[in-house]
Amino acid sequence: MGEARHRRAQGLKAAQDFYGSLLGWTFQTVPVPGADTYTLIFAAGAALPMGGIRQSAAAGGETMSLSVRSADVEADTARLKGLGATVVVASSPAADGGRLARLQDPRGTLFSVWRAPEQPAAAADSGIPRPGSLAWFEIGTADIEASKAFYTDAFGWKYVQDTGVTSLPYYAAVTPGGERGSGGLADTSAQPGAQDYAAPQFIVPDVPATVTTAKALGAKVETGPESTTYGLTFARLTDPRGIRFVLFSPPTAGAERA
Protein backbone atom coordinates (compact mmCIF):
# COMPACT_ATOMS: atom_id res chain seq x y z
CA MET A 1 0.00 0.00 0.00
CA GLY A 2 2.86 2.35 0.89
CA GLU A 3 4.55 1.59 -2.43
CA ALA A 4 1.40 2.40 -4.40
CA ARG A 5 1.00 5.68 -2.54
CA HIS A 6 4.64 6.53 -3.21
CA ARG A 7 4.16 5.88 -6.95
CA ARG A 8 1.08 8.13 -6.99
CA ALA A 9 3.02 10.87 -5.20
CA GLN A 10 5.80 10.55 -7.77
CA GLY A 11 3.24 10.79 -10.57
CA LEU A 12 1.77 13.97 -9.08
CA LYS A 13 5.20 15.56 -8.79
CA ALA A 14 6.03 14.56 -12.37
CA ALA A 15 2.82 16.18 -13.64
CA GLN A 16 3.47 19.34 -11.65
CA ASP A 17 7.06 19.55 -12.87
CA PHE A 18 6.05 19.03 -16.52
CA TYR A 19 3.10 21.42 -16.75
CA GLY A 20 4.61 23.94 -14.35
CA SER A 21 7.70 24.17 -16.54
CA LEU A 22 5.81 24.08 -19.85
CA LEU A 23 2.77 26.27 -19.16
CA GLY A 24 3.56 28.12 -15.95
CA TRP A 25 0.87 26.39 -13.89
CA THR A 26 0.70 26.64 -10.11
CA PHE A 27 -0.96 24.13 -7.80
CA GLN A 28 -2.91 24.01 -4.53
CA THR A 29 -3.56 20.72 -2.72
CA VAL A 30 -6.90 20.34 -0.93
CA PRO A 31 -8.39 17.42 1.06
CA VAL A 32 -11.17 15.38 -0.53
CA PRO A 33 -12.94 12.20 0.67
CA GLY A 34 -11.91 9.00 -1.13
CA ALA A 35 -8.63 10.31 -2.52
CA ASP A 36 -5.07 10.64 -1.28
CA THR A 37 -4.97 14.23 -2.53
CA TYR A 38 -6.73 16.55 -4.94
CA THR A 39 -4.59 19.27 -6.44
CA LEU A 40 -6.21 22.33 -8.00
CA ILE A 41 -4.59 23.70 -11.18
CA PHE A 42 -4.21 27.43 -11.81
CA ALA A 43 -2.96 29.15 -14.95
CA ALA A 44 -0.39 31.85 -14.23
CA GLY A 45 -2.13 34.84 -12.64
CA ALA A 46 -5.61 33.24 -12.61
CA ALA A 47 -7.89 33.78 -9.59
CA LEU A 48 -9.85 30.55 -10.11
CA PRO A 49 -8.70 26.97 -10.83
CA MET A 50 -9.29 25.48 -14.28
CA GLY A 51 -9.14 21.85 -13.17
CA GLY A 52 -7.46 19.44 -10.86
CA ILE A 53 -5.35 16.31 -10.46
CA ARG A 54 -7.01 13.57 -8.43
CA GLN A 55 -5.06 10.77 -6.78
CA SER A 56 -7.11 7.81 -5.62
CA ALA A 57 -6.17 4.39 -4.32
CA ALA A 58 -9.11 2.95 -6.28
CA ALA A 59 -8.07 4.52 -9.58
CA GLY A 60 -6.83 2.47 -12.53
CA GLY A 61 -4.65 3.88 -15.28
CA GLU A 62 -4.13 7.60 -15.68
CA THR A 63 -6.84 9.39 -17.68
CA MET A 64 -8.03 12.85 -18.65
CA SER A 65 -11.65 13.83 -18.04
CA LEU A 66 -13.15 17.07 -19.37
CA SER A 67 -16.09 18.52 -17.43
CA VAL A 68 -19.37 19.85 -18.80
CA ARG A 69 -21.20 22.35 -16.59
CA SER A 70 -24.45 21.04 -15.09
CA ALA A 71 -27.25 22.62 -13.07
CA ASP A 72 -28.27 19.24 -11.60
CA VAL A 73 -25.61 16.51 -11.65
CA GLU A 74 -27.92 13.73 -10.41
CA ALA A 75 -30.63 14.46 -12.99
CA ASP A 76 -28.10 14.79 -15.81
CA THR A 77 -26.42 11.52 -14.83
CA ALA A 78 -29.73 9.65 -15.01
CA ARG A 79 -30.59 11.28 -18.33
CA LEU A 80 -27.19 10.52 -19.85
CA LYS A 81 -27.46 6.85 -18.79
CA GLY A 82 -30.68 6.74 -20.78
CA LEU A 83 -28.77 7.99 -23.83
CA GLY A 84 -26.22 5.18 -23.58
CA ALA A 85 -23.54 6.68 -21.33
CA THR A 86 -21.88 4.57 -18.62
CA VAL A 87 -21.47 5.89 -15.08
CA VAL A 88 -17.88 5.52 -13.88
CA VAL A 89 -18.15 7.57 -10.66
CA ALA A 90 -21.59 8.49 -9.31
CA SER A 91 -22.48 12.03 -8.28
CA SER A 92 -20.36 13.14 -5.32
CA PRO A 93 -18.91 16.33 -3.78
CA ALA A 94 -16.11 17.85 -5.84
CA ALA A 95 -12.92 19.14 -4.26
CA ASP A 96 -13.64 22.70 -5.41
CA GLY A 97 -16.92 22.77 -3.47
CA GLY A 98 -19.15 21.85 -6.39
CA ARG A 99 -20.55 18.46 -7.38
CA LEU A 100 -19.35 16.02 -10.04
CA ALA A 101 -20.08 12.69 -11.74
CA ARG A 102 -17.77 10.90 -14.18
CA LEU A 103 -19.13 8.98 -17.19
CA GLN A 104 -18.14 7.46 -20.53
CA ASP A 105 -19.94 8.25 -23.76
CA PRO A 106 -21.21 5.27 -25.84
CA ARG A 107 -17.84 5.07 -27.63
CA GLY A 108 -15.86 4.95 -24.37
CA THR A 109 -14.64 8.55 -24.12
CA LEU A 110 -14.44 9.77 -20.52
CA PHE A 111 -16.16 13.01 -19.49
CA SER A 112 -17.68 14.57 -16.37
CA VAL A 113 -20.73 16.62 -15.52
CA TRP A 114 -19.96 19.27 -12.93
CA ARG A 115 -21.98 21.76 -10.93
CA ALA A 116 -19.85 24.77 -10.10
CA PRO A 117 -19.55 26.01 -6.51
CA GLU A 118 -20.70 29.47 -5.61
CA GLN A 119 -17.83 31.91 -6.11
CA PRO A 120 -17.49 35.33 -4.45
CA ALA A 121 -17.71 38.13 -7.00
CA ALA A 122 -14.21 39.30 -6.11
CA ALA A 123 -12.78 35.95 -7.24
CA ALA A 124 -14.10 36.14 -10.80
CA ASP A 125 -11.60 36.04 -13.66
CA SER A 126 -11.88 38.40 -16.61
CA GLY A 127 -12.93 35.65 -19.02
CA ILE A 128 -10.00 36.44 -21.32
CA PRO A 129 -7.89 33.28 -21.76
CA ARG A 130 -4.46 33.58 -20.19
CA PRO A 131 -1.36 31.96 -21.70
CA GLY A 132 -1.20 28.37 -20.48
CA SER A 133 -4.93 28.22 -19.69
CA LEU A 134 -7.63 25.90 -20.96
CA ALA A 135 -9.29 27.83 -23.78
CA TRP A 136 -10.80 25.09 -25.99
CA PHE A 137 -11.42 21.35 -25.94
CA GLU A 138 -11.34 18.68 -28.62
CA ILE A 139 -13.19 15.38 -28.97
CA GLY A 140 -11.71 13.06 -31.55
CA THR A 141 -13.90 10.27 -32.90
CA ALA A 142 -13.70 7.59 -35.55
CA ASP A 143 -17.53 7.65 -35.86
CA ILE A 144 -18.37 11.30 -36.38
CA GLU A 145 -22.12 10.84 -36.85
CA ALA A 146 -22.55 8.71 -33.72
CA SER A 147 -20.60 11.20 -31.60
CA LYS A 148 -22.45 14.20 -33.03
CA ALA A 149 -25.79 12.54 -32.29
CA PHE A 150 -24.86 11.64 -28.70
CA TYR A 151 -23.56 15.07 -27.71
CA THR A 152 -26.45 16.83 -29.43
CA ASP A 153 -28.92 14.74 -27.42
CA ALA A 154 -26.81 14.98 -24.26
CA PHE A 155 -26.09 18.71 -24.14
CA GLY A 156 -27.79 20.37 -27.09
CA TRP A 157 -24.49 20.95 -28.86
CA LYS A 158 -24.53 22.35 -32.36
CA TYR A 159 -21.71 22.13 -34.88
CA VAL A 160 -20.26 24.58 -37.38
CA GLN A 161 -17.86 22.98 -39.84
CA ASP A 162 -14.42 24.56 -39.89
CA THR A 163 -13.14 24.17 -43.44
CA GLY A 164 -9.87 25.79 -42.46
CA VAL A 165 -8.71 22.49 -40.91
CA THR A 166 -7.51 20.62 -43.99
CA SER A 167 -5.71 17.64 -42.41
CA LEU A 168 -8.94 15.90 -41.28
CA PRO A 169 -12.02 14.73 -43.21
CA TYR A 170 -14.22 16.87 -40.94
CA TYR A 171 -13.70 19.30 -38.09
CA ALA A 172 -16.44 21.34 -36.46
CA ALA A 173 -16.60 23.98 -33.79
CA VAL A 174 -18.89 22.92 -30.95
CA THR A 175 -21.38 25.66 -30.06
CA PRO A 176 -23.28 24.83 -26.86
CA GLY A 177 -26.76 26.34 -26.86
CA GLY A 178 -26.05 28.43 -29.93
CA GLU A 179 -23.23 30.33 -28.21
CA ARG A 180 -19.79 30.96 -29.69
CA GLY A 181 -17.62 27.88 -30.11
CA SER A 182 -15.94 26.50 -27.02
CA GLY A 183 -14.53 23.27 -28.42
CA GLY A 184 -14.10 21.11 -31.49
CA LEU A 185 -15.22 17.74 -32.83
CA ALA A 186 -12.62 16.02 -35.01
CA ASP A 187 -13.18 13.14 -37.44
CA THR A 188 -10.17 10.87 -36.92
CA SER A 189 -11.49 7.95 -38.99
CA ALA A 190 -8.76 8.35 -41.64
CA GLN A 191 -5.95 7.93 -39.11
CA PRO A 192 -4.56 4.37 -38.80
CA GLY A 193 -5.61 2.75 -35.53
CA ALA A 194 -7.58 5.84 -34.51
CA GLN A 195 -9.04 5.79 -31.01
CA ASP A 196 -11.64 8.18 -29.64
CA TYR A 197 -10.35 10.76 -27.15
CA ALA A 198 -11.17 13.96 -25.33
CA ALA A 199 -8.32 16.43 -24.91
CA PRO A 200 -7.89 19.91 -23.41
CA GLN A 201 -6.46 22.65 -25.60
CA PHE A 202 -4.15 25.19 -23.97
CA ILE A 203 -3.47 28.58 -25.48
CA VAL A 204 0.18 29.56 -25.95
CA PRO A 205 1.81 32.47 -27.77
CA ASP A 206 4.10 30.32 -29.95
CA VAL A 207 3.12 26.71 -30.72
CA PRO A 208 6.36 25.55 -32.43
CA ALA A 209 8.51 26.93 -29.62
CA THR A 210 6.29 25.39 -26.95
CA VAL A 211 6.35 22.03 -28.77
CA THR A 212 10.15 22.14 -28.74
CA THR A 213 10.10 22.76 -24.99
CA ALA A 214 7.52 20.00 -24.45
CA LYS A 215 9.67 17.49 -26.32
CA ALA A 216 12.69 18.44 -24.22
CA LEU A 217 10.54 17.78 -21.12
CA GLY A 218 9.61 14.30 -22.37
CA ALA A 219 6.39 14.85 -24.36
CA LYS A 220 5.67 13.11 -27.67
CA VAL A 221 4.14 14.83 -30.68
CA GLU A 222 1.17 13.10 -32.33
CA THR A 223 0.36 15.73 -34.97
CA GLY A 224 1.66 19.15 -35.96
CA PRO A 225 2.54 21.83 -35.52
CA GLU A 226 0.24 22.79 -38.38
CA SER A 227 -1.86 25.80 -39.27
CA THR A 228 -5.40 26.28 -40.52
CA THR A 229 -6.02 28.24 -43.70
CA TYR A 230 -6.85 31.30 -41.56
CA GLY A 231 -3.70 31.15 -39.43
CA LEU A 232 -4.55 29.29 -36.21
CA THR A 233 -1.60 27.05 -35.30
CA PHE A 234 -1.97 23.84 -33.29
CA ALA A 235 -0.24 20.60 -32.31
CA ARG A 236 -1.46 17.49 -30.49
CA LEU A 237 0.88 15.81 -27.99
CA THR A 238 1.03 13.33 -25.14
CA ASP A 239 2.77 14.25 -21.90
CA PRO A 240 5.49 11.98 -20.40
CA ARG A 241 2.77 9.88 -18.69
CA GLY A 242 0.72 9.41 -21.87
CA ILE A 243 -2.00 12.04 -21.28
CA ARG A 244 -3.12 13.74 -24.51
CA PHE A 245 -3.32 17.53 -24.83
CA VAL A 246 -3.35 20.16 -27.58
CA LEU A 247 -1.50 23.46 -27.87
CA PHE A 248 -2.81 26.28 -30.03
CA SER A 249 -2.25 29.93 -30.80
CA PRO A 250 -4.99 32.04 -32.40
CA PRO A 251 -4.65 33.68 -35.81
CA THR A 252 -3.24 37.17 -35.99
CA ALA A 253 -5.61 40.12 -35.93
CA GLY A 254 -7.58 40.50 -39.15
CA ALA A 255 -7.55 36.82 -40.12
CA GLU A 256 -10.99 35.29 -40.74
CA ARG A 257 -12.26 31.83 -39.93
CA ALA A 258 -13.41 29.89 -43.00
Disulfide bonds with the S-S distance in Angstrom:
none
